[in-house]
């Protein structure tokens, strides 16, 4: 299953990189999202990157927390809301470049009539290809996510 997923990520990333060599992304935020509406956020890192394509996990967690705090969000380990940061990446054999996608999803518990579980309240996704690793692109994606949250003010 993991090998199939890697092949699919590789194919999509290669095709997309042909269209947009530097990478491409998409963002969405739920209307009404604000720091006041979110009691606290936990940060969850999901490392699906192989071949040393993502190595700055500690810096990523710290940077994401700083970005959220600067925008008025409270960051806590035991929070009901989460910011999930997922990196799926692999390295090309011939060029040694890393490719893949980075997803940031802010999600919280279902309320009202919604089914149980987490429901997304903000999302940012980016595909990339980089000669060394995804580290800078992960930080840039978090910066972009922060700018999207700035628009809530």
Secondary structure, 3 states (H helix, E strand, C coil): CHHHHHHHHHHHHHHHHHHCCCCEEEEEECCCCCHHHCCCEEEEEEEEECCCCCCCHHHHHHHHHHHHHHCCCCECCCCCEEEEEEEEEEECCCCCCEEEEEEEEEEEECCCCCCCCEEEEEEEEEEEEECCCCHHHHHHHHHHHHHHHHCCC
